[in-house]
Amino acid sequence: MSNPPSSAADRRSSTQTSGNGPAKLSRSRVVTAPADPATSEDETIGDVDHDHHSDTGSSDADGSEGPEPAEPSLKYTRLTGDLPSLLASDAVSAAACNDKFLALGTHWGHVYVVDFSGNLIKQFSNHSTSVAEVCIDINAEFIASAGGDGRVVVRSMFSDEDQCYEFQRPLKCLQLDPDFARTRRFATGGHAGEVVLSDRTWRGPRKVILASVDGIVLAVSWRGNLIAYATEHGIGIYDVKAARDICQAQVPFHDDRPDLFRCHMAWKDDENLVIGWQRAVLVLQIRVRNIRPRPCCNCSHDLTCFAHSFRTTVDFVVGGILPYGDQYLTYGITQRTHGDGSTSSPPECILLNLRTMEPAVSRDLINLAHHEHLQPIDYSVIGLPAEQAYFLISPRDVISVRARDANDQIEWRLQHMHYEEALQVSLFAAQQGIAIRPEYRAVQVGQQLLTDLLEHDELERAAGLCPMVLGKDPELWERWIYVFADRDGLDAILPCIPTQNPVLNHTVYEVILAHYLSANFKGFRNLIEKWPRQLYNTASLLGALEDTLLDFPNDEDLVQAAVVLYRVEGSSVKEIQCLIALRDVPACMRVLDATPFVLTPLMRQSAARWLDLCFDEVGRDLVKFVTSECIARLVQQSAVLPPGEVVELLEDRPDFQYAYLLALFKDDAHSAPDLQEHLLELLVEFRSKELLDFLKRSIYYPLDKALALCESHDLLQEQVYVLGRIGNNKRALEIMMDRMDDIHMAIDYAKRQQDEELWNDLVDFAVQKPKYWAPLFQHTGMFLDPIKLIKRVPPGAQISNLKSLLTSIVQDALAQVELRGQSHQVLREDVLTFMRQSMRYAKSSRYVTSDTCCVRCGQAFAANPQMPVTLDELGAHHAPSCPET
């Protein structure tokens, strides 16, 4: 069974009205020390919204607030519906309930059956005087009532069946057998001083007196086989099964008239009975023991005994008591004495500790209308302890009391601005599958917490809670991002903003990016690098970024962000231009690897900047620059980007022209022939060491200009080469002999030319300088006749190491003679050997059949018998040639 329902209408009806209308509920907090009756009226505060105040009073004299109240444990709801009209002219005198409805007996003898909202279900008029007790059987099939007219009426809820039992004296109490539907038994007590067990047999009604006492039987309670009853002298317990009284207990009364106070008895379980009466609370613990039957006794059932478990007095009159978990829920009334008589303060709902019976930390004042005119006997408590659902009964009011659920806990925390605690309760309830109202769900409570944190400038805490509170709702995320933006809190919430699941409207991301673009360049760059590109409009963002770059062209973060955006847009040229500004050559090369065609527009727009960056990368070393990757890419793209255009683009940088044209020439000496004349000039200016190789490999430069450049820059080797190509060998020889003083170079030059006249010129130059004679003697033989050379030597000339030179010349001559003789001998032997082989083959024969095949064409000789066959070293074959196939 669930707790009794409470609706918004119920709560609204709990506000106070004037006159005899519904009373006003209020709450106050009192510590475990007893409240001062003289001040309890002042401590009544608030209304059904359950505000709590401290026991120290509402405020100090200086107006400062007292300590914050603790959260209440219970929730109170006044039953409305039909009850206000029913009780407008009547008053409740007795009540009972089960898990479906309440039964209310009144002073006019009526019994009203109402639901938990106060709506009338049934109405019975059973008595002519006040109803003293109302009972409902365990199956909710029968309702019984006892009244001061001495009658007990049992009515069926589902038929017109009713049973009436007459007693001679007014009745004060009534209890149905827990198994009433089968046994039809009930127990009564009243002014007759007897506890009577009644039932109906086939002979008719039967009454059995269970106990007779002096005075009035004030209350009866039935559990299992035990019937507890209260008299003016104390408590008794009767064992129905054993048919005997098993205990008597005294109650410490504080009044000479205990009959003016209602005795409240409730079973905690089958073995524990709690009694609240006047200012006393008594707990009886009943134990069952097996006693072996006496031989003379035929009974064999168990006998029972009891022991006190606890007895205490309290500082209030007990108006009702029921078990509540590990506590007792108590209806307490505090009486005050004035000069004009005794009056009652508003009743309190108090939770007592199960073991010590001390009041719990909170005591709730139930501020009823005209409570000062009510007596303790007018109050009672009924309920379903297993369901923790209770009802506080007074003559004109029925108050539902139940444990506060998650909704109540959240509501109280929100009212006291404990937003974070309210969020935790809401989250826990959701995890446990507990139903909570929409306004108390985590997303709603969490937003209140966010609002509170922002009002206190706790931006980081609020941002940290956003993922948990806002979840995957894009609309909520968008709304709260703007709230943070209005409070300059984008830095706080930025790490929490989702970029997937959910994905927000692109406008939100663009607003954030625009904010950082105007205020935090580094943050803008981080977002561009981190956020997926589909979150925002790249084109519009690039426009704003380019405008900003006009004012801050050297800001590294902005340029890095531009690199990313240009890459997304596919603007590779602009991307490389930004990378050039960042001087990031490896990144540029990666872009060129991915998009080689970009090099052409890049060169046309930023040739000098790009090459200058690459030049720096090699330490501004032209030799390395020629072989660098940058120049190599230009050479590779020569079919797309003509060399002439490159040279024109680099008009102001001849060093770059040199590097490019030289690399182009080394790759292909026949490429760009019209530019090789210009390369000639550049080589003379920047790298004359490369000039000779160029002169030797190229055929596209003017020789006269090359000679003029070499002469103007005194490049002797290059002059010698150009003169050689022109055919002016004698002048070349003069340069080598006179200006270069290099006989060896001259000798090598003469060897290459293979010109006898040049050798004569060489000898003419050499004989004039004795130091050249020795090198000339070393090169006699194939190119120079040693006899002629010796004849040219002037008489008396001093030639160093002449003897060894002449010896070497003679040895070389002898070696040549010997070599020629040996060669002639080898040739003669080879000729004789081949001649003998030919003669042997010519004279030899070989057996040939019709199946023998020609070694040349592979045909059998029998296929063409008319054709002659010959034999040589290869074998037999057709002669003079093979037939056509």
C-alpha positions in Angstrom: 0.0 0.0 0.0 1.3 3.5 -0.8 1.1 6.5 1.4 -2.1 8.5 1.4 -2.2 10.8 -1.6 -1.9 14.5 -1.2 -2.7 16.9 -4.0 -2.0 20.6 -4.6 -5.6 21.3 -3.8 -5.1 19.6 -0.4 -2.2 21.8 0.4 -4.0 24.9 -0.7 -6.9 24.1 1.6 -4.5 23.9 4.6 -4.2 27.7 4.9 -6.0 29.3 7.8 -9.5 30.7 7.5 -11.5 32.6 10.0 -14.4 31.4 12.1 -15.0 27.7 12.2 -13.2 27.0 9.0 -10.1 24.9 8.6 -7.3 25.6 11.0 -3.9 26.7 10.1 -0.9 24.3 10.3 2.4 25.7 11.5 5.7 24.3 12.4 8.3 25.0 15.1 11.4 23.4 16.2 12.2 22.6 19.9 15.3 20.9 21.1 15.1 17.8 23.3 14.7 19.9 26.4 11.0 20.4 27.3 9.4 23.5 25.8 8.3 26.3 28.1 4.5 26.4 28.1 4.6 30.1 28.6 6.4 30.7 25.3 5.1 27.9 23.1 2.5 30.2 21.6 5.2 32.5 20.5 7.1 29.7 18.8 4.3 28.9 16.4 5.5 30.1 13.1 4.8 29.7 9.3 2.2 27.5 7.8 2.0 24.3 5.8 5.3 25.1 4.0 7.0 23.5 7.0 9.4 26.3 8.0 11.5 25.5 11.0 12.8 27.8 13.8 15.2 27.3 16.5 14.2 26.8 20.1 16.1 30.0 21.0 13.4 32.2 19.5 12.8 33.8 16.1 15.4 36.5 16.4 17.6 38.5 18.8 16.7 41.9 20.1 19.0 43.5 17.5 17.1 41.8 14.6 19.7 39.3 13.7 18.5 35.9 12.4 18.6 32.8 14.6 20.2 29.5 13.7 18.8 27.8 10.6 16.1 25.3 11.4 16.6 21.6 10.8 14.7 19.8 8.1 11.4 18.3 9.3 10.8 14.6 9.3 7.1 14.6 8.7 4.7 16.1 6.3 1.2 17.3 7.2 -1.8 17.6 5.0 -5.3 18.6 6.1 -8.1 16.4 4.7 -10.6 18.6 2.8 -13.1 17.3 0.3 -16.5 16.8 2.1 -15.1 16.9 5.6 -15.3 20.7 6.2 -19.1 20.6 5.5 -19.6 17.3 7.4 -17.9 18.7 10.5 -19.3 22.2 10.3 -22.2 21.1 12.5 -20.7 18.0 14.0 -17.4 16.9 15.6 -15.3 13.8 15.5 -15.3 11.6 18.6 -13.7 8.4 17.3 -11.8 7.3 14.2 -10.2 4.3 12.5 -8.5 3.6 9.2 -7.1 1.0 6.9 -5.2 1.2 3.7 -8.3 2.2 1.7 -10.4 4.7 3.8 -11.1 6.3 7.1 -14.1 5.7 9.4 -15.0 8.7 11.6 -17.5 8.5 14.4 -19.1 11.8 15.6 -20.8 13.2 18.6 -24.1 13.1 16.8 -23.8 9.3 16.4 -22.9 9.3 12.8 -20.2 7.2 11.1 -18.7 8.7 8.0 -16.5 6.7 5.6 -14.2 9.0 3.7 -11.2 8.5 1.4 -7.8 10.0 2.0 -8.8 13.2 0.4 -11.8 13.7 2.7 -14.4 12.7 0.1 -17.4 10.9 1.5 -17.8 7.3 0.5 -20.6 6.1 2.9 -22.5 7.4 5.9 -24.2 5.5 8.7 -26.3 6.7 11.5 -25.8 4.1 14.1 -26.2 5.7 17.5 -28.3 8.3 19.4 -25.3 9.6 21.3 -21.6 10.1 20.7 -19.7 7.3 19.0 -17.1 6.1 21.5 -15.1 3.8 19.2 -15.0 2.8 15.5 -13.3 -0.3 14.2 -12.5 -1.8 10.8 -11.8 -5.4 10.3 -8.5 -6.5 8.7 -10.2 -7.3 5.4 -12.0 -3.9 5.2 -15.4 -5.7 4.9 -17.0 -4.6 8.2 -17.1 -1.4 10.2 -18.1 -1.6 13.8 -19.0 1.3 16.1 -19.8 1.5 19.9 -21.5 4.4 21.5 -22.6 5.9 24.8 -26.1 4.5 24.1 -24.8 1.0 24.9 -25.1 -0.3 21.3 -22.5 -2.0 19.1 -23.4 -1.8 15.4 -21.5 -3.9 12.8 -22.1 -2.9 9.2 -20.9 -4.5 6.0 -19.2 -2.3 3.4 -20.4 -4.4 0.5 -24.0 -5.3 1.4 -26.9 -4.1 3.5 -26.1 -6.6 6.2 -25.8 -5.1 9.7 -25.7 -6.5 13.2 -26.7 -4.7 16.4 -25.7 -5.7 19.9 -27.2 -4.1 22.9 -25.4 -3.6 26.2 -26.9 -2.3 29.4 -24.4 0.4 30.1 -22.6 3.1 28.0 -19.6 1.7 26.1 -16.2 3.4 26.0 -14.2 1.0 23.7 -14.5 -1.6 21.1 -12.1 -4.0 19.2 -12.9 -6.5 16.5 -11.2 -9.9 16.4 -8.4 -9.8 13.8 -10.2 -12.7 12.2 -13.6 -11.1 12.5 -14.8 -12.1 9.1 -14.7 -15.8 10.3 -15.3 -15.6 14.0 -17.6 -12.6 14.3 -16.0 -11.9 17.7 -15.4 -8.5 19.3 -14.4 -7.2 22.7 -16.0 -4.2 24.4 -15.7 -2.3 27.6 -17.4 0.6 29.3 -19.1 1.9 32.4 -20.2 -1.6 33.4 -16.6 -2.3 34.5 -16.4 -5.5 32.4 -14.4 -6.6 29.4 -16.8 -8.5 27.3 -16.1 -10.9 24.5 -19.1 -11.1 22.2 -19.8 -13.4 19.2 -22.7 -14.9 17.4 -23.4 -18.6 17.4 -26.2 -20.6 15.8 -28.1 -20.0 19.0 -27.7 -16.3 18.7 -25.5 -13.6 20.3 -23.2 -14.8 23.1 -21.3 -12.7 25.6 -18.4 -13.8 27.7 -17.0 -11.6 30.5 -13.2 -11.8 30.3 -12.5 -9.5 33.2 -14.4 -7.5 35.8 -12.9 -4.4 37.3 -13.7 -1.6 39.6 -14.6 1.4 37.6 -14.7 2.0 33.9 -13.0 0.0 31.2 -11.5 2.9 29.1 -9.8 1.2 26.2 -9.3 -2.2 24.6 -6.7 -3.4 22.0 -6.6 -6.8 20.3 -3.5 -8.5 18.8 -3.4 -12.2 18.0 -4.5 -14.1 21.1 -4.0 -11.1 23.4 -6.5 -8.5 24.5 -5.1 -5.5 26.3 -7.5 -3.3 28.3 -7.2 -0.2 30.4 -9.1 0.7 33.5 -9.0 3.6 35.9 -6.4 1.6 37.9 -4.0 0.4 35.2 -3.5 -2.0 32.3 -4.4 -5.7 32.0 -3.7 -8.3 29.3 -6.0 -11.2 28.7 -4.9 -14.4 26.8 -7.9 -15.5 24.8 -6.3 -18.9 24.1 -5.4 -19.5 27.7 -8.7 -17.9 28.9 -7.0 -16.0 31.7 -5.5 -12.7 32.7 -1.7 -12.9 32.3 -0.7 -9.5 33.7 -1.6 -6.3 35.4 0.4 -3.1 35.2 0.1 0.2 37.0 0.3 3.5 35.2 1.8 6.6 37.1 -1.2 8.9 36.9 -0.8 12.7 37.3 -4.5 13.4 37.7 -7.2 12.2 40.0 -9.5 11.6 37.1 -7.8 9.3 34.7 -11.2 8.8 32.9 -10.9 12.3 31.6 -7.9 11.3 29.6 -8.0 9.0 26.6 -5.8 5.9 27.0 -3.9 5.2 23.8 -2.7 1.6 23.2 -0.8 0.4 20.1 1.0 -2.8 19.3 4.4 -2.4 17.8 4.5 -6.1 17.1 3.1 -9.3 18.6 5.3 -9.0 21.6 5.5 -5.2 22.3 2.6 -3.0 23.5 3.0 0.7 23.9 0.6 2.7 26.1 0.4 6.5 26.2 -1.9 7.8 29.0 -1.9 11.2 30.6 1.9 12.1 30.9 3.0 8.4 31.0 4.4 6.2 28.3 4.7 2.5 29.1 6.1 -0.2 26.9 5.2 -3.8 27.8 7.2 -6.6 26.4 5.2 -9.9 26.3 7.1 -13.2 26.1 5.6 -16.7 25.4 7.0 -19.6 27.5 6.1 -23.2 27.3 5.0 -24.6 30.6 4.5 -28.4 30.9 0.8 -29.0 31.8 0.0 -30.3 35.2 -1.1 -34.0 35.4 -4.5 -33.0 36.7 -5.0 -30.4 33.9 -6.1 -31.2 30.5 -4.9 -28.0 28.9 -1.9 -28.2 26.7 -1.5 -24.7 25.2 1.2 -22.2 26.0 1.0 -19.8 28.9 2.3 -16.3 28.7 4.2 -13.9 30.9 5.3 -10.3 30.5 8.0 -7.9 31.6 8.3 -4.2 31.6 10.6 -3.0 28.9 10.3 0.8 29.6 8.2 3.2 31.6 8.6 7.0 31.7 6.8 10.3 32.0 6.8 13.1 29.5 6.3 16.8 29.7 3.0 16.7 27.8 -0.3 14.9 27.8 -0.2 12.1 25.4 -3.0 12.6 22.8 -2.1 9.5 20.8 0.9 7.3 20.1 1.8 4.9 17.3 5.1 3.1 16.3 7.0 5.1 13.6 10.0 3.0 12.3 12.5 3.0 15.2 10.6 5.8 16.9 7.1 6.6 18.3 4.9 9.2 16.7 3.1 11.0 19.5 0.4 13.6 19.7 1.3 15.8 22.6 -0.8 18.5 24.4 0.6 21.1 26.7 -1.8 22.6 29.2 -1.4 26.0 30.7 -3.2 27.4 33.7 -4.5 31.0 33.8 -6.6 32.9 36.2 -9.7 32.1 34.4 -9.0 28.4 34.0 -6.9 25.8 32.2 -6.4 26.0 28.4 -4.4 24.0 25.9 -1.6 25.1 23.7 -1.6 24.0 20.1 -1.0 20.2 20.0 2.5 19.0 18.9 3.5 16.1 16.8 6.5 14.6 18.5 8.8 11.8 17.5 10.1 9.9 20.6 13.2 7.8 20.7 12.4 4.2 20.8 14.8 3.4 23.6 15.0 6.5 25.7 11.6 8.0 25.0 13.2 11.4 24.7 11.7 13.7 22.2 13.5 13.8 18.8 15.2 17.0 17.6 12.0 18.5 16.2 8.5 19.1 17.6 5.9 20.2 15.2 3.1 22.5 16.4 -0.3 21.7 14.8 -2.0 25.1 15.1 -5.7 24.2 15.1 -8.6 26.7 15.3 -10.1 27.0 18.8 -7.5 24.5 20.2 -7.6 26.4 23.5 -11.2 25.0 24.0 -10.2 21.4 23.4 -9.2 18.9 26.0 -6.7 16.1 25.7 -9.5 13.5 25.5 -10.6 15.2 22.2 -7.4 14.1 20.4 -6.2 10.8 19.0 -3.9 9.3 16.4 -4.7 6.5 14.0 -2.6 5.1 11.2 -0.8 2.4 9.4 2.7 2.1 11.0 3.8 -0.4 8.3 3.1 2.2 5.7 4.2 5.2 7.9 0.8 6.8 7.2 -0.9 8.5 10.1 -3.9 10.8 10.9 -4.1 13.3 13.7 -7.7 13.4 14.9 -9.3 16.4 16.5 -13.0 17.2 16.7 -13.0 19.5 13.6 -9.8 18.5 11.8 -8.2 15.4 10.3 -4.6 15.9 9.6 -2.7 13.4 7.4 0.9 12.8 8.6 3.4 10.9 6.6 7.1 10.6 6.2 8.5 13.2 3.9 9.3 11.7 0.5 11.9 12.9 -2.0 9.5 15.6 -3.3 9.1 17.0 0.2 12.8 16.9 0.9 13.5 18.7 -2.3 10.8 21.3 -1.7 12.1 22.1 1.8 15.7 22.4 0.6 14.6 24.7 -2.2 12.6 26.9 0.2 15.7 27.2 2.4 17.9 27.7 -0.6 19.9 24.5 -0.1 19.9 24.0 -3.9 22.9 21.7 -4.0 21.4 19.3 -1.4 18.1 19.4 -3.3 19.9 18.4 -6.5 21.6 15.5 -4.8 18.2 14.3 -3.5 16.7 14.6 -6.9 19.5 12.7 -8.5 19.4 10.0 -5.9 15.6 9.6 -6.4 16.1 9.3 -10.1 18.7 6.6 -9.6 16.4 4.7 -7.3 13.5 5.0 -9.7 11.5 7.1 -7.2 8.8 9.2 -8.9 9.2 12.9 -8.3 7.2 15.9 -9.6 8.4 17.5 -12.8 9.4 20.7 -11.1 11.7 18.8 -8.7 13.6 16.8 -11.3 17.3 17.3 -11.5 17.2 19.5 -14.5 14.8 22.0 -12.9 16.4 21.9 -9.4 19.9 22.1 -11.0 18.9 25.2 -12.9 17.9 26.9 -9.6 21.3 25.9 -8.2 23.0 27.4 -11.2 21.1 30.6 -10.8 22.1 30.8 -7.1 25.7 30.1 -7.8 25.8 32.7 -10.5 24.2 35.3 -8.3 27.0 34.6 -5.8 29.7 34.8 -8.6 30.6 31.2 -8.2 31.1 30.8 -11.9 33.5 27.8 -11.8 31.2 25.7 -9.6 28.2 26.5 -11.7 30.0 25.6 -14.8 31.2 22.3 -13.3 27.6 21.3 -12.6 26.3 22.1 -16.1 27.0 18.7 -17.7 25.1 17.0 -14.9 22.2 19.4 -14.8 21.7 20.2 -18.4 22.4 16.7 -19.7 21.8 16.4 -23.4 19.3 19.1 -23.9 20.6 21.5 -26.5 18.1 24.2 -25.8 19.1 24.3 -22.1 22.7 24.4 -23.0 22.2 27.3 -25.4 20.2 29.3 -22.9 22.7 28.8 -20.1 25.7 29.6 -22.3 24.1 33.0 -23.0 23.5 33.5 -19.3 27.2 32.8 -18.6 28.1 35.1 -21.4 26.1 37.9 -20.0 28.0 37.5 -16.7 31.4 37.4 -18.4 31.6 33.7 -17.5 32.4 32.1 -20.8 35.9 31.2 -19.6 34.3 29.2 -16.8 31.8 27.2 -18.8 33.9 26.8 -21.9 35.5 23.5 -20.9 32.0 22.0 -20.3 30.4 23.1 -23.6 29.4 20.0 -25.5 30.6 19.6 -29.1 28.8 16.3 -29.7 25.8 14.6 -28.2 24.3 17.1 -28.1 25.5 19.4 -30.8 24.2 23.0 -30.3 23.1 25.5 -32.8 26.0 26.8 -34.9 25.2 30.4 -33.8 26.1 29.5 -30.2 29.6 28.3 -31.2 30.1 31.3 -33.5 29.1 33.7 -30.7 31.7 32.1 -28.4 34.4 32.2 -31.1 33.6 35.8 -31.9 33.9 36.7 -28.2 37.4 35.1 -28.0 38.4 36.6 -31.3 37.8 40.0 -29.8 39.1 39.4 -26.3 41.5 36.4 -26.2 43.5 35.4 -29.2 45.1 32.4 -27.6 41.7 31.1 -26.5 40.3 31.6 -30.0 43.2 29.6 -31.4 42.6 26.8 -28.9 39.0 26.6 -29.8 39.7 26.5 -33.6 42.2 23.7 -33.1 39.9 21.8 -30.7 36.4 22.1 -32.0 35.1 20.1 -35.0 34.8 22.2 -38.1 31.1 21.4 -38.6 30.1 23.3 -35.5 30.4 26.7 -37.1 30.4 28.6 -40.4 34.0 28.7 -41.5 33.6 31.2 -44.2 32.0 33.9 -42.0 34.5 33.2 -39.3 37.4 33.6 -41.7 36.0 37.0 -42.7 36.1 38.2 -39.2 39.5 36.7 -38.6 41.0 38.4 -41.7 39.6 41.8 -40.5 41.3 41.2 -37.1 44.6 40.2 -38.8 44.6 43.6 -40.5 45.0 45.1 -37.1 47.2 42.4 -35.6 49.2 40.9 -38.5 52.0 39.6 -36.4 50.0 37.8 -33.7 51.0 34.2 -33.8 47.8 32.8 -32.3 45.6 34.5 -34.9 47.9 33.3 -37.8 47.8 29.8 -36.4 44.0 29.9 -36.3 44.0 31.2 -39.8 46.1 28.2 -40.9 43.5 25.8 -39.5 40.6 27.6 -41.1 42.2 28.0 -44.5 43.0 24.3 -44.4 39.3 23.5 -43.8 38.3 25.8 -46.6 40.8 24.3 -48.9 42.7 27.6 -49.4 46.1 26.0 -49.6 47.8 29.1 -50.9 46.6 31.2 -48.1 47.4 28.5 -45.6 51.0 28.4 -46.8 51.2 32.1 -46.7 50.2 32.0 -43.1 52.8 29.3 -42.5 55.4 31.4 -44.2 54.5 34.2 -41.7 55.0 31.6 -38.9 58.3 30.5 -40.6 57.2 26.9 -40.4 59.0 25.3 -43.4 58.1 21.7 -42.5 54.4 22.5 -42.4 54.7 24.3 -45.7 56.3 21.2 -47.2 53.5 19.0 -45.9 50.9 21.2 -47.6 52.9 21.1 -50.8 53.2 17.3 -50.6 49.4 17.1 -50.3 48.7 19.7 -52.9 51.6 20.1 -55.4 49.7 22.3 -57.7 49.6 25.0 -55.1 53.3 25.8 -55.7 52.5 27.8 -58.9 50.0 30.2 -57.4 52.2 30.5 -54.3 55.2 31.5 -56.4 53.1 34.0 -58.3 51.9 35.6 -55.1 54.7 35.2 -52.6 57.8 33.9 -54.4 60.4 36.0 -52.6 58.9 35.5 -49.1 58.7 31.7 -49.7 62.2 31.3 -51.0 63.6 33.6 -48.4 62.1 31.4 -45.7 63.6 28.3 -47.3 67.0 30.2 -47.7 67.0 30.8 -43.9 66.2 27.1 -43.4 69.6 26.2 -45.0 71.5 28.9 -43.1 71.5 31.2 -46.1 74.1 29.0 -47.8 73.7 29.3 -51.5 75.5 26.0 -52.2 73.0 24.1 -49.9 70.1 26.2 -51.2 70.7 25.0 -54.8 70.1 21.4 -53.7 67.4 22.2 -51.2 63.9 20.7 -51.3 62.4 24.1 -52.0 64.4 24.6 -55.3 63.9 20.9 -56.2 60.1 21.4 -56.1 60.4 24.4 -58.4 62.5 22.4 -60.8 59.9 19.6 -60.8 57.2 22.1 -61.6 59.0 23.7 -64.5 56.5 22.2 -66.9 53.7 24.1 -65.1 55.6 27.1 -63.9 57.9 28.2 -66.8 61.4 29.0 -65.8 61.2 32.3 -67.5 58.3 33.3 -65.3 60.1 32.2 -62.2 63.1 34.3 -63.2 60.9 37.2 -63.8 59.2 36.7 -60.3 62.6 36.7 -58.7 63.8 39.8 -60.6 64.8 41.5 -57.4 66.6 38.4 -56.0 69.4 37.4 -58.4 70.8 35.0 -55.8 67.5 33.0 -55.9 67.6 33.2 -59.7 71.1 31.7 -59.6 70.0 28.9 -57.3 67.0 28.0 -59.4 68.6 28.2 -62.8 71.7 26.2 -61.6 69.4 23.5 -60.2 67.4 23.5 -63.4 70.6 23.2 -65.4 72.0 20.3 -63.3 68.7 18.5 -63.7 68.7 18.9 -67.5 71.4 20.8 -69.3 69.1 21.3 -72.2 66.3 22.9 -70.3 65.6 26.7 -70.6 68.3 27.3 -73.2 67.3 30.9 -73.5 68.1 31.4 -69.8 71.6 29.8 -69.8 73.2 33.0 -70.9 71.7 34.6 -67.8 72.9 31.7 -65.8 76.3 32.3 -67.1 76.3 35.8 -65.7 74.9 34.6 -62.4 77.6 31.9 -62.1 80.3 34.4 -62.6 78.7 36.6 -59.9 77.8 34.0 -57.3 79.6 30.7 -57.9 82.5 30.8 -60.3 83.6 27.4 -59.2 80.5 26.0 -61.0 81.3 28.0 -64.2 83.7 25.5 -65.8 81.3 22.6 -65.4 78.6 24.8 -66.9 80.8 25.8 -69.8 81.6 22.2 -70.5 78.0 20.9 -70.4 76.1 23.8 -71.9 76.0 24.6 -75.6 73.5 27.5 -75.4 75.7 30.3 -74.3 77.6 32.8 -76.6 81.3 31.9 -76.5 82.4 35.5 -77.0 80.4 36.7 -74.1 81.6 33.8 -72.0 85.2 34.7 -72.9 84.6 38.3 -72.1 83.1 37.5 -68.7 86.0 35.1 -67.9 88.5 37.7 -68.9 86.8 40.4 -66.9 86.8 38.3 -63.8 90.3 36.8 -64.5 89.0 33.2 -64.7 91.9 31.5 -66.3 90.8 27.9 -66.5 87.4 29.0 -67.9 89.3 31.2 -70.4 91.4 28.2 -71.5 88.2 26.1 -72.0 86.4 28.8 -74.0 89.5 29.5 -76.1 89.7 25.8 -76.8 86.1 25.8 -78.0 86.8 28.8 -80.2 89.9 27.1 -81.6 92.4 29.6 -80.3 94.6 26.8 -78.9 97.8 28.8 -79.0 96.4 31.6 -76.9 95.0 29.0 -74.5 98.5 27.5 -74.3 100.0 30.9 -73.6 97.6 31.4 -70.6 98.5 28.0 -69.2 102.2 28.4 -69.7 102.6 32.1 -68.9 99.9 33.1 -66.6 99.0 29.8 -65.0 102.5 28.4 -65.1 101.0 24.9 -65.3 103.0 22.6 -67.7 101.0 19.6 -66.7 97.8 21.3 -67.7 99.3 22.3 -71.0 100.4 18.8 -71.7 97.0 17.4 -70.9 95.4 20.1 -73.1 97.7 19.1 -76.0 96.9 15.5 -75.5 93.2 16.2 -75.7 93.6 18.3 -78.8 95.8 15.7 -80.6 97.3 18.4 -82.7 101.0 18.0 -83.7 101.3 21.7 -84.3 100.1 22.4 -80.8 102.7 20.0 -79.5 105.3 22.0 -81.4 104.1 25.2 -79.9 104.2 23.6 -76.5 107.8 22.6 -77.0 108.6 26.1 -78.2 107.2 27.5 -75.0 108.8 24.8 -72.8 112.4 25.0 -74.1 112.5 28.6 -72.9 112.0 27.4 -69.3 114.3 24.6 -68.1 111.9 23.6 -65.4 109.5 22.4 -68.1 112.0 20.0 -69.8 111.6 17.2 -67.2 107.8 17.1 -67.6 108.1 17.0 -71.4 110.6 14.1 -71.2 108.1 12.3 -69.0 105.4 12.5 -71.8 107.5 11.4 -74.8 106.4 8.5 -76.7 102.9 8.4 -78.3 102.5 12.2 -78.5 106.0 13.5 -78.6 109.1 12.1 -80.4 111.9 12.0 -77.8 114.5 12.3 -80.6 113.0 15.6 -81.7 112.7 16.8 -78.2 116.3 16.0 -77.4 117.4 17.8 -80.6 115.5 20.9 -79.4 117.4 21.1 -76.1 120.0 23.8 -76.3 123.6 22.6 -75.8 124.9 22.8 -72.3 121.4 22.9 -70.8 121.1 21.6 -67.3 118.2 19.1 -66.9 117.7 17.7 -63.5 117.5 13.9 -63.3 118.3 13.7 -67.0 119.9 10.2 -66.7 116.8 8.7 -65.1 114.6 10.4 -67.7 116.7 9.1 -70.6 116.8 5.6 -69.0 113.0 5.8 -68.7 112.7 6.8 -72.4 114.9 4.0 -73.5 113.1 1.4 -71.3 109.8 2.7 -72.7 111.1 2.3 -76.3 112.4 -1.2 -75.5 109.1 -2.1 -73.9 107.2 -0.9 -77.0 109.5 -3.0 -79.2 109.0 -6.1 -77.1 105.3 -5.5 -76.9 105.1 -5.2 -80.6 107.1 -8.4 -81.1 105.0 -10.4 -78.7 101.8 -9.0 -80.2 103.0 -10.1 -83.7 103.8 -13.6 -82.4 100.4 -14.0 -80.8 98.7 -12.8 -84.0 100.7 -15.2 -86.1 99.7 -18.2 -83.9 96.1 -17.2 -83.9 96.1 -17.0 -87.7 97.7 -20.5 -88.0 95.2 -22.0 -85.5 92.1 -20.7 -87.3 93.6 -21.7 -90.7 94.1 -25.3 -89.5 90.6 -25.5 -88.1 89.1 -24.3 -91.4 91.1 -26.8 -93.4 90.1 -29.7 -91.1 86.4 -28.9 -91.5 86.8 -28.5 -95.2 88.4 -31.9 -95.5 86.3 -33.8 -93.0 83.0 -35.7 -93.6 80.0 -36.5 -91.5 77.3 -39.2 -91.9 74.1 -37.6 -93.0 70.7 -39.3 -93.5 67.4 -38.2 -94.9 66.3 -37.5 -91.3 69.3 -35.2 -90.6 68.2 -31.6 -90.2 69.9 -28.4 -91.2 71.6 -26.8 -88.2 70.4 -23.4 -89.5 66.8 -23.8 -90.6 65.9 -27.0 -88.8 64.5 -28.7 -92.0 65.3 -32.2 -92.8 67.5 -32.6 -95.8 65.1 -35.2 -97.3 62.5 -32.4 -97.7 64.7 -30.7 -100.4 66.9 -33.5 -101.8 67.9 -31.4 -104.8 69.6 -28.7 -102.6 73.3 -29.2 -101.9 74.6 -29.7 -98.4 77.8 -28.5 -97.0 79.7 -29.0 -93.7 81.5 -26.5 -91.5 82.4 -26.1 -87.9 78.8 -25.6 -87.0 77.6 -28.8 -88.6 75.7 -29.8 -91.8 73.5 -27.2 -93.5 72.1 -26.2 -96.8 74.3 -24.5 -99.3 74.6 -21.8 -100.3 71.5 -20.8 -98.2 68.5 -22.5 -96.6 65.3 -22.8 -98.7 62.5 -20.4 -97.9 59.8 -21.7 -95.6 
